[in-house]
């Protein structure tokens, strides 16, 4: 006998519940009540003959089989969405939704003409709905890996298996202090003095990565460039910022580069997408527009 396949609606509800870590948190995304979500989940478990998750006072969690089933659902739903896009492309037009993830504070980078690329994409494919999300490097990679993002752009220090990394350009970073910091008026500052200052680290940097940038112990931690800029401008800390992002403040005399011959690095930016999705029409169309920029 052939076992009936679960309804795709039930699979999508299950994936949403897992991604929101519970029935209550998934209500808004699914536009369903918790009782309705619970009924659908019970139907799915009855069809499969296994328990997918624990719910109750102890909180929401997947069972071992539930975790395996979740990963397979992500793969299946991702392939179905790709198939839908492919059939639409056969008719001569692209439809559907392209979900793009990007690091924060990239809009001022001339090496990444993202507004121009998005404008051209919209003109070429007006029926495509674009969803743009700003995330941390780890969130971007996990989003692509779990098919919540179709493509993402960023600098990724710890690469993950299952993803394709297409080189784009390098973003220049310098170590800055503000006009409120004691080092701002100093000249001929030795590296040892700079390394003794209160520095801002990034939450997605490992200890080895911080050491490579001359940070012994971070006195503060951030997850975005805007947060980094705020702390540096306070005068209480020094920290790394992208050159393009800091330039307006440097032009105003608010920021100063510290010992550029010693402190500075280039972050390699890449376009990432999940392995096996290279030929999906929406992704391919975006890749065709986003050509590698000049290396600097």
N, C-alpha and C positions, 0 to 999 in steps of 0.2 A: 504493500500500500504506500502511496505517496502522501507525505505529510503536507498539509496546506501551509503555504508561506504566510507569515504574519502580514497584516495590513500595513502598507507604507505609512499611513497616518499614525499608527501605533508606534512604529519605529521612530518617527520624527518627534513624537511626544516624549518617548523614552530618552532620546538624545538631548532634547531640551532640558528635561528634568535633571539629567546628569550634569550638563554644563552649568545649570543654575544651582546645583547641589541641593535639590529638594523640591517638593511640590509647591510650597508657598512661594518660593522665589521664582518659580517658573510660571506663575499665574499670569503675570502681565504679558510675558513674551508669547504665551500660547492663547491668551484671551479665554481662559477656561478657569472654572472654580477648582479648588483643591479636591472637592468630592468627585468632580468629573475626571480630573487627572488621575485620582486614585482608582476610579472605575476602569479607565483605559489601561492603566498599568496592570491591574488585576487580569484584564482580558488578555493582555500580551503574555503575562506569565502563565496563564491557563493554556494558551495556544502552544507555548513552548514547552510547558511541563517542567519549568525550573523557576527558582526564586532569583530574581535579578537584583533586588536591593533590600536593605533593611530600612525601615522607617518607623518612627515613633519617638518616644521620649529621648532615646539615645541619639537621635539625629539621623540624617540620611547618609547611607554608605552603600557601595556596591558589594555584592558577593563576588567571590572569585570568578564564577561563571558569568556573572553580570558584567564584570570588567572585560572579559574576553568577548562577550556579545556586543558590548559598547564599541570596542575597537572595530569589530566586523561591521557594525552599523555605520560607523563613520566612513569606512571604505566603500560600502555598498551605496550609501546616499551620495557620496562624492562622485562615484562613477555614474550614477543615474543623472545627476545634475550635468555632468560633462556630456552625457549622451543627449540630453535635452538640448544643450547648446549646439552640439554637433549637428543634430537634425535641423535646427533653426538655421545654421550656417549653410546647409545644403540648399535651402530655399533662397539663399542670396542675401540674407540679412542676419545680423547678430541681435539676439534678444537675451533677456535674463538679467542677472545682477552680477556685477564684478565687485568683489569686496577687496579693497586695497588697504594695507597697513603700512604705516611709515613712522619713523622716529620724529620726535618733536623738534621744533626750531629748524626745520630744513628749508622753509620757504624763502629764506634770504640767501641760500647757497646758489651762486650762479652755475655751479657744476651740475646741479640737479634742477633743470627747468620743468619741475613737476606741473606748475599751472599751465604751461604751454602744452605739455604732453596730454594732460587731462582735457584741455580745450580741444586739441586735435582729435582725441579719442571720441569726445562727444559729437564733434562734427561728422566724423566718419561713421559712427554707430549711435545715432540718436535714440534708438529703441532700448539701449542698454541702461539699466539703472546702476549708478555708481554709489557704493558705500565706502567712505573713507574713514579710517580709524587711526588714532595716534596712540602708540603703545611703546613699552620698553622693548629692548632687544629680545629678551627671553619670551615675553608675551607674543611678539611678532612671530618668532619661530614656532612656538607651540600652536599659535593660531593657524599657521599654514599647515603644520603637521596634522592638525585635527580637522582640516578643511573648513574652519571658521573664517579663514582668510584665503583668498585665491592667490594673491601675490603680496609680497612685502618688500620694503626697501629700508636698509639700515646697515649699521656696522655690527658684525656678529663675531665676538671673540671666541665663543665656545660653540662650534658648529655641531649640528645634530644630524644623525643618519636619517635617510629618507627624504632629504631636501636637496635641491639643486641650487648652487650659489653662482650667479652670473655676475662677474666683476663689472663695476660701473665707473668709479672714480675714487680718488682719495681726498678726504676732508682734513684740512690743516687745523691743528689745535695748538694753542700756546698757553702758558701759565700766566695768569693775570692777578694783579692786585688793584684795588680801587684807590681813589684819591683820599679816602678816609683811613687807609692803612699806613702804618709807620714806614714801610719800605717804599712808598710812592715817591718820596722826595730824595731817596738815597741814590747814589751813583756807585758803580763798581762793586756791586753786591756779590759776595762770595756764595757759591752754591751751598756750602754748609749752613750759612745763615738762612737761606731760603728754605732748605729742608727742615729747619727747626721751627718754621712757622706753623700755625694752625691751618691745615689743609682740608679741602672738601674732597671726599671720595664719592664714588658712584656705587649704588647698591648692586649693580650687575658686574662690577669688577671683582675678580678674585684677589687674594693677597699678593699673588705673583704679578698680576697685572698692575696693581698699585705700586709695587716695588719697582717695576720697569719705568714707571712715570715719576719716580723719586718720592713717593709718598710712603713714609715709614708707618705712621699711624694716622688715620683720618680722624679729624676732630668733629666732622659732620658728614652726613651721608644724604645724597639726593638720588632721585630717579629720573630727573628731567633737566634739560639745559636751562629752562626758565628758573627752576629752583636753584640751580648752580649760580646763575647770574645774580639772583637776589642775595644769596649769601656772600658772594664776592663783593657786591656793591655795598654791603653793610660795613665793610672795613674790618670785620672780625676774622675773616678767613681769606686765603688765597686759593685759587682753583683753576682748572683747565676749562677753556671754552673754545668752541669753533671760531676760527678767525672771522668768518663772514658774519657770525652772530654777534660777536663782540665789537666789530669795527665801528658801528655808530656811536657806541659809548666811548671808544678810544678816541674818535674824532672830536668828541665833546670834552676830552681831557678828563674823563671819569675813570678810565681803565688804562693800565700800563702793562706791557709785556715784560715778564721777568726773565732775564738771562736766556734769550732765545737760542743761543748756541748750545745750551745744555738742556733746557727744558722745552720740549715740543715734540709732537708726534703726528703722524698721519693715520687717520682711521680709514681703512678700506671699506667703502660702501659697495654693497651687492644687492642685486635683485634676487629674491628667493621664491621658489614655488615647489610644490610637492612633486617628488619623483613619480613619473607616470602620467602627469597632467600636462606635459610639455606641449602637446598638439591640440589641446582644447582651444577652440576658436577665440573665446574671450581673452584667455591668457596670451595666446599667440599674437593677437592683435595689439595687446598692450606692450608686449616684448618688442614687437616690430617698431613701435614708436619710441621706446626708451632705449636709444642707442648709447653705448658707452661714451662718456664724456672725456675730455682731455685729462690726462694724468698730471697732477700737480703736487 
